[in-house]
């Protein structure tokens, strides 16, 4: 997998339009995480360890930090009960109903 990402980074850096896009984005989003290259740098990919990925996953991919969009037609006891084992205990179901003037949350 690492070799595939490194190959994509080389391809990105070899294509002038891709390189320009990365530079424009870095300048536009300067100071935020969005300014960094999507694939990272060759150096960052080469030094990445399995534990780094595990730590990233543990810190960010948690049930209480998850948004699960479901189409309104599928929301119900069956859909929610199928999802609940993968999500936080005490999950509250909230949906947004499209309204001609604005979106209003409903329970």
MDTraj code that builds the backbone (N, CA, C; nanometers):
import mdtraj as md
import numpy as np

residues = "UNK UNK UNK UNK UNK UNK UNK UNK UNK UNK UNK UNK UNK UNK UNK UNK UNK UNK UNK UNK UNK UNK UNK UNK UNK UNK UNK UNK UNK UNK UNK UNK UNK UNK UNK UNK UNK UNK UNK UNK UNK UNK UNK UNK UNK UNK UNK UNK UNK UNK UNK UNK UNK UNK UNK UNK UNK UNK UNK UNK UNK UNK UNK UNK UNK UNK UNK UNK UNK UNK UNK UNK UNK UNK UNK UNK UNK UNK UNK UNK UNK UNK UNK UNK UNK UNK UNK UNK UNK UNK UNK UNK UNK UNK UNK UNK UNK UNK UNK UNK UNK UNK UNK UNK UNK UNK UNK".split()
xyz = np.array([
    [0.0824, -0.1191, 0.0000],
    [0.0000, 0.0000, 0.0000],
    [0.0872, 0.1260, 0.0000],
    [0.1938, 0.1242, 0.0798],
    [0.2826, 0.2392, 0.0867],
    [0.3390, 0.2722, -0.0517],
    [0.3772, 0.1694, -0.1259],
    [0.4360, 0.1926, -0.2585],
    [0.3357, 0.2559, -0.3541],
    [0.2094, 0.2205, -0.3390],
    [0.1052, 0.2792, -0.4246],
    [0.0904, 0.4280, -0.3959],
    [0.0877, 0.4642, -0.2678],
    [0.0747, 0.6055, -0.2307],
    [0.1971, 0.6836, -0.2771],
    [0.3154, 0.6259, -0.2607],
    [0.4373, 0.6934, -0.3075],
    [0.4350, 0.7134, -0.4584],
    [0.3840, 0.6147, -0.5301],
    [0.3721, 0.6272, -0.6753],
    [0.2761, 0.7406, -0.7117],
    [0.1650, 0.7504, -0.6401],
    [0.0688, 0.8582, -0.6655],
    [0.1285, 0.9950, -0.6337],
    [0.2096, 1.0035, -0.5298],
    [0.2757, 1.1299, -0.4965],
    [0.3715, 1.1693, -0.6081],
    [0.4487, 1.0733, -0.6584],
    [0.5401, 1.1030, -0.7694],
    [0.4630, 1.1487, -0.8925],
    [0.3522, 1.0829, -0.9187],
    [0.2698, 1.1195, -1.0345],
    [0.2151, 1.2609, -1.0177],
    [0.1677, 1.2917, -0.8976],
    [0.1168, 1.4262, -0.8695],
    [0.2251, 1.5311, -0.8919],
    [0.3445, 1.5031, -0.8411],
    [0.4536, 1.6001, -0.8516],
    [0.5064, 1.6140, -0.9938],
    [0.4858, 1.5120, -1.0771],
    [0.5333, 1.5158, -1.2157],
    [0.4354, 1.5838, -1.3113],
    [0.3105, 1.5992, -1.2685],
    [0.2098, 1.6606, -1.3544],
    [0.1981, 1.8092, -1.3196],
    [0.2300, 1.8966, -1.4138],
    [0.2296, 2.0410, -1.3848],
    [0.0964, 2.0934, -1.3299],
    [-0.0148, 2.0520, -1.3860],
    [-0.1437, 2.1035, -1.3390],
    [-0.1738, 2.0570, -1.1970],
    [-0.1379, 1.9343, -1.1646],
    [-0.1576, 1.8846, -1.0279],
    [-0.0713, 1.9630, -0.9303],
    [0.0497, 1.9884, -0.9704],
    [0.1427, 2.0645, -0.8852],
    [0.0913, 2.2066, -0.8650],
    [0.0416, 2.2683, -0.9701],
    [-0.0145, 2.4034, -0.9595],
    [-0.1348, 2.4030, -0.8661],
    [-0.2214, 2.3044, -0.8815],
    [-0.3390, 2.2942, -0.7948],
    [-0.2976, 2.2851, -0.6487],
    [-0.1983, 2.2014, -0.6191],
    [-0.1509, 2.1865, -0.4810],
    [-0.0959, 2.3188, -0.4274],
    [-0.0204, 2.3913, -0.5096],
    [0.0365, 2.5189, -0.4663],
    [-0.0716, 2.6241, -0.4426],
    [-0.1707, 2.6301, -0.5313],
    [-0.2806, 2.7258, -0.5153],
    [-0.3598, 2.6935, -0.3885],
    [-0.3891, 2.5667, -0.3688],
    [-0.4646, 2.5273, -0.2492],
    [-0.3852, 2.5583, -0.1225],
    [-0.2554, 2.5290, -0.1230],
    [-0.1711, 2.5563, -0.0064],
    [-0.1725, 2.7051, 0.0269],
    [-0.1701, 2.7892, -0.0758],
    [-0.1723, 2.9332, -0.0545],
    [-0.3094, 2.9804, -0.0076],
    [-0.4144, 2.9290, -0.0683],
    [-0.5510, 2.9712, -0.0358],
    [-0.5873, 2.9340, 0.1078],
    [-0.5506, 2.8129, 0.1500],
    [-0.5858, 2.7635, 0.2836],
    [-0.4698, 2.7765, 0.3825],
    [-0.3778, 2.8671, 0.3564],
    [-0.2600, 2.8841, 0.4420],
    [-0.2999, 2.8924, 0.5890],
    [-0.2309, 2.8148, 0.6712],
    [-0.2570, 2.8169, 0.8151],
    [-0.3600, 2.7157, 0.8618],
    [-0.4204, 2.6414, 0.7709],
    [-0.5181, 2.5400, 0.8118],
    [-0.4741, 2.4025, 0.7605],
    [-0.5381, 2.3002, 0.8119],
    [-0.5051, 2.1639, 0.7698],
    [-0.5329, 2.1426, 0.6210],
    [-0.6226, 2.2197, 0.5641],
    [-0.6554, 2.2050, 0.4220],
    [-0.5420, 2.2499, 0.3303],
    [-0.4426, 2.3180, 0.3860],
    [-0.3306, 2.3633, 0.3031],
    [-0.2311, 2.2509, 0.2742],
    [-0.2413, 2.1427, 0.3483],
    [-0.1466, 2.0325, 0.3292],
    [-0.1874, 1.9458, 0.2108],
    [-0.0902, 1.8849, 0.1421],
    [-0.1223, 1.7964, 0.0291],
    [-0.2086, 1.6787, 0.0748],
    [-0.3058, 1.6422, -0.0060],
    [-0.3965, 1.5336, 0.0306],
    [-0.3242, 1.4027, 0.0575],
    [-0.2263, 1.3706, -0.0247],
    [-0.1528, 1.2453, -0.0088],
    [-0.0351, 1.2575, 0.0864],
    [-0.0030, 1.3769, 0.1288],
    [0.1143, 1.3968, 0.2121],
    [0.2383, 1.4111, 0.1267],
    [0.3530, 1.4037, 0.1903],
    [0.4798, 1.4109, 0.1188],
    [0.5422, 1.2718, 0.1151],
    [0.6379, 1.2550, 0.0268],
    [0.7091, 1.1265, 0.0205],
    [0.7725, 1.0955, 0.1556],
    [0.8284, 1.1980, 0.2186],
    [0.8939, 1.1789, 0.3476],
    [0.7949, 1.1334, 0.4545],
    [0.6780, 1.1959, 0.4591],
    [0.5806, 1.1598, 0.5627],
    [0.5281, 1.0180, 0.5419],
    [0.5085, 0.9786, 0.4168],
    [0.4591, 0.8431, 0.3887],
    [0.5665, 0.7396, 0.4193],
    [0.6907, 0.7704, 0.3877],
    [0.7990, 0.6749, 0.4126],
    [0.8242, 0.6533, 0.5611],
    [0.8022, 0.7548, 0.6429],
    [0.8292, 0.7409, 0.7864],
    [0.7082, 0.6958, 0.8667],
    [0.5913, 0.6884, 0.8062],
    [0.4698, 0.6493, 0.8752],
    [0.4776, 0.5049, 0.9231],
    [0.4405, 0.4825, 1.0476],
    [0.4414, 0.3486, 1.1066],
    [0.2990, 0.3031, 1.1346],
    [0.2815, 0.1736, 1.1492],
    [0.1497, 0.1156, 1.1770],
    [0.0875, 0.1778, 1.3025],
    [0.1671, 0.1980, 1.4063],
    [0.1148, 0.2548, 1.5302],
    [0.0665, 0.3982, 1.5101],
    [0.1286, 0.4720, 1.4191],
    [0.0818, 0.6078, 1.3872],
    [-0.0616, 0.6029, 1.3332],
    [-0.0874, 0.5073, 1.2459],
    [-0.2226, 0.4936, 1.1897],
    [-0.3225, 0.4514, 1.2967],
    [-0.2821, 0.3602, 1.3820],
    [-0.3708, 0.3170, 1.4910],
    [-0.4038, 0.4331, 1.5842],
    [-0.3024, 0.5109, 1.6191],
    [-0.3254, 0.6254, 1.7069],
    [-0.4187, 0.7278, 1.6420],
    [-0.3989, 0.7525, 1.5128],
    [-0.4859, 0.8448, 1.4391],
    [-0.6295, 0.7936, 1.4408],
    [-0.6469, 0.6662, 1.4118],
    [-0.7799, 0.6049, 1.4093],
    [-0.8466, 0.6138, 1.5462],
    [-0.7734, 0.5776, 1.6517],
    [-0.8304, 0.5796, 1.7869],
    [-0.8719, 0.7197, 1.8286],
    [-0.7947, 0.8187, 1.7881],
    [-0.8225, 0.9565, 1.8286],
    [-0.9414, 1.0163, 1.7542],
    [-0.9633, 0.9744, 1.6311],
    [-1.0624, 1.0428, 1.5488],
    [-1.1854, 0.9616, 1.5108],
    [-1.1724, 0.8334, 1.4974],
    [-1.2844, 0.7514, 1.4510],
    [-1.3515, 0.6825, 1.5694],
    [-1.4298, 0.7614, 1.6411],
    [-1.5000, 0.7141, 1.7587],
    [-1.6501, 0.7283, 1.7365],
    [-1.7275, 0.6418, 1.7987],
    [-1.8735, 0.6494, 1.7797],
    [-1.9324, 0.7857, 1.8126],
    [-1.8806, 0.8525, 1.9158],
    [-1.9370, 0.9832, 1.9518],
    [-1.8909, 1.0946, 1.8581],
    [-1.8102, 1.0595, 1.7597],
    [-1.7603, 1.1562, 1.6627],
    [-1.8036, 1.1157, 1.5215],
    [-1.9163, 1.0481, 1.5133],
    [-1.9613, 0.9909, 1.3868],
    [-2.0952, 1.0499, 1.3455],
    [-2.1049, 1.0839, 1.2204],
    [-2.2298, 1.1303, 1.1622],
    [-2.2758, 1.0239, 1.0642],
    [-2.3955, 0.9772, 1.0819],
    [-2.4485, 0.8716, 0.9967],
    [-2.5701, 0.9241, 0.9222],
    [-2.5520, 0.9677, 0.7990],
    [-2.6669, 1.0175, 0.7227],
    [-2.7510, 0.9018, 0.6707],
    [-2.8797, 0.9106, 0.6904],
    [-2.9735, 0.8120, 0.6382],
    [-3.0837, 0.8873, 0.5649],
    [-3.1256, 0.8375, 0.4512],
    [-3.2392, 0.9021, 0.3834],
    [-3.3624, 0.8950, 0.4725],
    [-3.4422, 0.9990, 0.4677],
    [-3.5585, 1.0062, 0.5557],
    [-3.6489, 0.8845, 0.5401],
    [-3.6598, 0.8315, 0.4207],
    [-3.7483, 0.7174, 0.3999],
    [-3.6983, 0.5910, 0.4699],
    [-3.5689, 0.5843, 0.5041],
    [-3.5166, 0.4640, 0.5672],
    [-3.5046, 0.4768, 0.7185],
    [-3.5310, 0.5950, 0.7719],
    [-3.5165, 0.6140, 0.9160],
    [-3.6331, 0.5484, 0.9871],
    [-3.6010, 0.4666, 1.0792],
    [-3.7014, 0.3962, 1.1564],
    [-3.6334, 0.3043, 1.2545],
    [-3.7107, 0.2287, 1.3260],
    [-3.6571, 0.1399, 1.4285],
    [-3.5602, 0.0387, 1.3672],
    [-3.5923, -0.0151, 1.2521],
    [-3.5068, -0.1171, 1.1903],
    [-3.3712, -0.0588, 1.1535],
    [-3.3679, 0.0534, 1.0848],
    [-3.2406, 0.1143, 1.0455],
    [-3.1578, 0.1522, 1.1673],
    [-3.2211, 0.2136, 1.2638],
    [-3.1498, 0.2578, 1.3824],
    [-3.0976, 0.1387, 1.4620],
    [-3.1766, 0.0347, 1.4760],
    [-3.1324, -0.0813, 1.5533],
    [-3.0164, -0.1528, 1.4845],
    [-3.0107, -0.1485, 1.3533],
    [-2.8979, -0.2095, 1.2819],
    [-2.7700, -0.1285, 1.3008],
    [-2.7820, 0.0019, 1.3158],
    [-2.6653, 0.0888, 1.3298],
    [-2.6166, 0.0997, 1.4739],
    [-2.7063, 0.0870, 1.5689],
    [-2.6740, 0.1120, 1.7098],
    [-2.5524, 0.0347, 1.7603],
    [-2.5310, -0.0926, 1.7244],
    [-2.4133, -0.1632, 1.7773],
    [-2.2810, -0.0987, 1.7372],
    [-2.2803, -0.0223, 1.6302],
    [-2.1577, 0.0389, 1.5826],
    [-2.1388, 0.1812, 1.6337],
    [-2.2391, 0.2342, 1.6990],
    [-2.2363, 0.3731, 1.7417],
    [-2.2404, 0.3836, 1.8936],
    [-2.2349, 0.5047, 1.9426],
    [-2.2314, 0.5295, 2.0863],
    [-2.3609, 0.4843, 2.1524],
    [-2.3492, 0.4399, 2.2761],
    [-2.4659, 0.4048, 2.3555],
    [-2.5435, 0.5328, 2.3831],
    [-2.6729, 0.5253, 2.3779],
    [-2.7556, 0.6418, 2.4028],
    [-2.7682, 0.7322, 2.2815],
    [-2.7482, 0.6761, 2.1646],
    [-2.7582, 0.7530, 2.0417],
    [-2.8975, 0.8129, 2.0287],
    [-2.9017, 0.9415, 2.0008],
    [-3.0287, 1.0079, 1.9774],
    [-3.0458, 1.0293, 1.8283],
    [-3.1613, 1.0004, 1.7799],
    [-3.1898, 1.0152, 1.6388],
    [-3.2403, 1.1559, 1.6115],
    [-3.1713, 1.2245, 1.5227],
    [-3.2166, 1.3555, 1.4805],
    [-3.2163, 1.3574, 1.3289],
    [-3.3162, 1.4121, 1.2729],
    [-3.3214, 1.4246, 1.1278],
    [-3.3456, 1.5695, 1.0922],
    [-3.3073, 1.6032, 0.9750],
    [-3.3348, 1.7366, 0.9235],
    [-3.4384, 1.7248, 0.8131],
    [-3.5413, 1.7968, 0.8259],
    [-3.6456, 1.7969, 0.7241],
    [-3.6290, 1.9196, 0.6371],
    [-3.6271, 1.8946, 0.5085],
    [-3.6174, 2.0082, 0.4173],
    [-3.7455, 2.0896, 0.4251],
    [-3.7252, 2.2181, 0.4318],
    [-3.8351, 2.3113, 0.4432],
    [-3.8101, 2.4198, 0.3401],
    [-3.9128, 2.4777, 0.2877],
    [-3.8924, 2.5793, 0.1847],
    [-3.8171, 2.7002, 0.2382],
    [-3.8301, 2.7323, 0.3682],
    [-3.7606, 2.8496, 0.4209],
    [-3.6273, 2.8148, 0.4858],
    [-3.6204, 2.7062, 0.5644],
    [-3.4952, 2.6664, 0.6307],
    [-3.5089, 2.5244, 0.6864],
    [-3.3941, 2.4687, 0.7251],
    [-3.3938, 2.3354, 0.7849],
    [-3.4191, 2.3474, 0.9348],
    [-3.5057, 2.2604, 0.9858],
    [-3.5346, 2.2610, 1.1290],
    [-3.5109, 2.1207, 1.1815],
    [-3.4330, 2.1055, 1.2934],
    [-3.4153, 1.9730, 1.3497],
    [-3.5435, 1.9218, 1.4111],
    [-3.5637, 1.7934, 1.4036],
    [-3.6786, 1.7326, 1.4692],
    [-3.6328, 1.6016, 1.5314],
    [-3.6964, 1.5635, 1.6375],
    [-3.6568, 1.4402, 1.7078],
    [-3.7322, 1.3220, 1.6561],
])
top = md.Topology()
chain = top.add_chain()
for i, resn in enumerate(residues, 1):
    res = top.add_residue(resn, chain, resSeq=i)
    for name in ("N", "CA", "C"):
        top.add_atom(name, md.element.get_by_symbol(name[0]), res)
traj = md.Trajectory(xyz[None], top)
